[in-house]
Amino acid sequence: IERRGIPVKFSFSAGTYICNLVMYTSLHVISVNNLESIAGFMHIPLTPDIAVKMPEKPSMSIELMERAVETCLKTCIREVLVNG
């Protein structure tokens, strides 16, 4: 994502409450059911129109977020295909 000129910050935490619930439930279901699947969690920033009301929060255009998510998904697919 960063190589595509999109600002990104890596974290080992999905966040709190609902974010962690979604992430760790996904990982648990995959593990318990021995699924050949991967899971991840990606926080996306606020859009600029919403960030105006919350200037301390990061923001990004929808177009840039779309490129970031697309890049992430393509990378995950490529890694699964190459590394199994």
Backbone as CSV, one residue per row, in Angstrom:
resi,resn,N_x,N_y,N_z,CA_x,CA_y,CA_z,C_x,C_y,C_z
1,ILE,0.839,-1.188,0.000,0.000,0.000,0.000,0.879,1.245,0.000
2,GLU,1.894,1.219,0.855,2.799,2.375,0.935,3.535,2.592,-0.387
3,ARG,3.928,1.496,-1.046,4.632,1.618,-2.331,3.752,2.221,-3.411
4,ARG,2.453,2.191,-3.213,1.529,2.807,-4.166,1.245,4.260,-3.815
5,GLY,2.005,4.789,-2.832,1.858,6.192,-2.470,0.678,6.478,-1.554
6,ILE,0.211,5.447,-0.870,-0.933,5.609,0.031,-0.416,5.529,1.470
7,PRO,-0.708,6.524,2.292,-0.235,6.470,3.677,-0.864,5.300,4.429
8,VAL,-0.039,4.605,5.196,-0.509,3.425,5.924,0.255,3.296,7.235
9,LYS,-0.385,2.705,8.224,0.263,2.448,9.501,-0.082,1.025,9.901
10,PHE,0.944,0.215,10.151,0.748,-1.183,10.525,0.483,-1.280,12.018
11,SER,-0.413,-2.175,12.403,-0.744,-2.366,13.810,-0.983,-3.848,14.072
12,PHE,-0.687,-4.294,15.283,-0.972,-5.672,15.678,-2.290,-5.766,16.439
13,SER,-3.041,-4.679,16.487,-4.313,-4.649,17.201,-5.415,-4.227,16.244
14,ALA,-6.520,-4.946,16.276,-7.663,-4.554,15.449,-8.381,-3.355,16.045
15,GLY,-8.032,-3.019,17.263,-8.692,-1.902,17.920,-9.395,-2.381,19.167
16,THR,-10.524,-1.799,19.448,-11.259,-2.197,20.644,-12.687,-2.594,20.292
17,TYR,-13.276,-3.309,21.193,-14.660,-3.740,21.159,-15.056,-4.453,19.865
18,ILE,-15.882,-3.863,19.023,-16.415,-4.543,17.847,-15.297,-4.965,16.888
19,CYS,-14.307,-4.111,16.714,-13.207,-4.426,15.795,-12.481,-5.689,16.241
20,ASN,-12.121,-5.749,17.518,-11.462,-6.951,18.033,-12.387,-8.156,17.963
21,LEU,-13.657,-7.977,18.268,-14.617,-9.074,18.210,-14.663,-9.678,16.805
22,VAL,-14.751,-8.841,15.805,-14.794,-9.314,14.417,-13.500,-10.036,14.052
23,MET,-12.367,-9.444,14.382,-11.071,-10.034,14.024,-10.862,-11.378,14.708
24,TYR,-10.992,-11.400,16.016,-10.678,-12.620,16.749,-11.734,-13.710,16.576
25,THR,-12.980,-13.347,16.328,-13.993,-14.351,16.003,-13.677,-14.986,14.661
26,SER,-13.277,-14.186,13.697,-12.890,-14.716,12.381,-11.728,-15.692,12.507
27,LEU,-10.698,-15.295,13.238,-9.538,-16.171,13.426,-9.925,-17.450,14.165
28,HIS,-10.804,-17.342,15.144,-11.252,-18.513,15.910,-12.020,-19.490,15.013
29,VAL,-12.946,-18.978,14.222,-13.739,-19.830,13.330,-12.834,-20.552,12.339
30,ILE,-11.867,-19.849,11.791,-10.916,-20.465,10.862,-10.140,-21.575,11.557
31,SER,-9.660,-21.308,12.756,-8.854,-22.273,13.494,-9.661,-23.499,13.911
32,VAL,-10.792,-23.281,14.545,-11.615,-24.372,15.063,-12.117,-25.276,13.939
33,ASN,-12.419,-24.701,12.809,-12.951,-25.467,11.690,-11.879,-25.906,10.698
34,ASN,-10.617,-25.630,11.067,-9.479,-26.017,10.217,-9.695,-25.588,8.763
35,LEU,-10.119,-24.351,8.594,-10.413,-23.830,7.255,-9.140,-23.392,6.551
36,GLU,-9.110,-23.593,5.270,-8.000,-23.088,4.460,-8.345,-21.658,4.070
37,SER,-8.178,-20.767,5.009,-8.574,-19.383,4.807,-7.640,-18.481,5.606
38,ILE,-7.667,-17.222,5.283,-6.927,-16.223,6.058,-7.910,-15.136,6.478
39,ALA,-7.526,-14.395,7.473,-8.367,-13.284,7.922,-7.467,-12.111,8.274
40,GLY,-7.996,-10.956,8.144,-7.269,-9.751,8.499,-8.267,-8.662,8.824
41,PHE,-7.756,-7.567,9.314,-8.625,-6.449,9.667,-7.960,-5.170,9.192
42,MET,-8.728,-4.342,8.556,-8.181,-3.097,8.030,-9.074,-1.942,8.469
43,HIS,-8.505,-1.077,9.300,-9.226,0.151,9.632,-9.040,1.119,8.475
44,ILE,-10.072,1.814,8.154,-9.947,2.865,7.147,-10.262,4.196,7.822
45,PRO,-9.614,5.262,7.365,-9.826,6.562,8.007,-11.175,7.175,7.645
46,LEU,-11.456,8.276,8.274,-12.668,9.027,7.966,-12.544,9.686,6.598
47,THR,-13.671,9.955,5.984,-13.649,10.762,4.765,-13.460,12.221,5.186
48,PRO,-12.892,13.049,4.304,-12.626,14.446,4.675,-13.858,15.205,5.160
49,ASP,-15.022,14.930,4.587,-16.228,15.652,5.011,-16.616,15.326,6.453
50,ILE,-16.340,14.130,6.911,-16.624,13.764,8.300,-15.493,14.249,9.212
51,ALA,-14.264,14.180,8.713,-13.099,14.578,9.513,-13.116,16.060,9.867
52,VAL,-13.838,16.863,9.118,-13.953,18.296,9.432,-14.474,18.473,10.855
53,LYS,-15.349,17.578,11.282,-15.933,17.652,12.623,-15.042,16.984,13.669
54,MET,-14.037,16.243,13.220,-13.134,15.513,14.119,-11.698,15.688,13.624
55,PRO,-11.144,16.901,13.717,-9.841,17.187,13.119,-8.676,16.373,13.686
56,GLU,-8.853,15.761,14.850,-7.778,14.948,15.434,-7.703,13.555,14.796
57,LYS,-8.713,13.183,14.031,-8.760,11.862,13.396,-8.193,11.930,11.978
58,PRO,-7.545,10.839,11.537,-7.031,10.818,10.160,-8.168,10.769,9.146
59,SER,-7.880,11.275,7.963,-8.883,11.236,6.895,-8.207,10.905,5.563
60,MET,-9.040,10.471,4.626,-8.539,10.094,3.310,-9.723,10.088,2.341
61,SER,-9.451,10.377,1.094,-10.519,10.360,0.096,-10.991,8.922,-0.142
62,ILE,-12.226,8.801,-0.545,-12.792,7.479,-0.861,-11.956,6.793,-1.940
63,GLU,-11.541,7.554,-2.951,-10.760,6.974,-4.047,-9.452,6.363,-3.533
64,LEU,-8.782,7.056,-2.645,-7.522,6.549,-2.092,-7.773,5.323,-1.215
65,MET,-8.857,5.345,-0.433,-9.208,4.175,0.382,-9.515,2.974,-0.504
66,GLU,-10.218,3.201,-1.608,-10.524,2.108,-2.540,-9.239,1.499,-3.086
67,ARG,-8.282,2.339,-3.457,-6.994,1.838,-3.955,-6.266,1.043,-2.883
68,ALA,-6.329,1.499,-1.637,-5.666,0.805,-0.535,-6.289,-0.569,-0.297
69,VAL,-7.605,-0.637,-0.256,-8.295,-1.914,-0.030,-8.039,-2.862,-1.204
70,GLU,-8.115,-2.359,-2.417,-7.843,-3.191,-3.597,-6.413,-3.736,-3.554
71,THR,-5.461,-2.900,-3.203,-4.065,-3.323,-3.104,-3.911,-4.404,-2.044
72,CYS,-4.542,-4.212,-0.914,-4.474,-5.181,0.179,-5.051,-6.528,-0.260
73,LEU,-6.207,-6.508,-0.882,-6.835,-7.755,-1.319,-6.002,-8.472,-2.379
74,LYS,-5.493,-7.730,-3.334,-4.656,-8.340,-4.371,-3.393,-8.949,-3.774
75,THR,-2.809,-8.262,-2.793,-1.615,-8.772,-2.138,-1.924,-10.061,-1.382
76,CYS,-3.021,-10.080,-0.662,-3.423,-11.289,0.073,-3.662,-12.458,-0.876
77,ILE,-4.368,-12.206,-1.959,-4.631,-13.265,-2.937,-3.329,-13.792,-3.516
78,ARG,-2.444,-12.894,-3.893,-1.148,-13.298,-4.459,-0.349,-14.145,-3.447
79,GLU,-0.330,-13.715,-2.191,0.413,-14.448,-1.151,-0.168,-15.853,-0.947
80,VAL,-1.477,-15.964,-0.955,-2.112,-17.268,-0.782,-1.780,-18.179,-1.967
81,LEU,-1.840,-17.627,-3.164,-1.558,-18.432,-4.346,-0.089,-18.869,-4.407
82,VAL,0.803,-17.990,-3.999,2.242,-18.288,-4.065,2.683,-19.166,-2.910
83,ASN,2.249,-18.826,-1.694,2.724,-19.517,-0.503,1.766,-20.550,0.056
84,GLY,0.598,-20.657,-0.554,-0.365,-21.671,-0.103,-0.908,-21.341,1.188
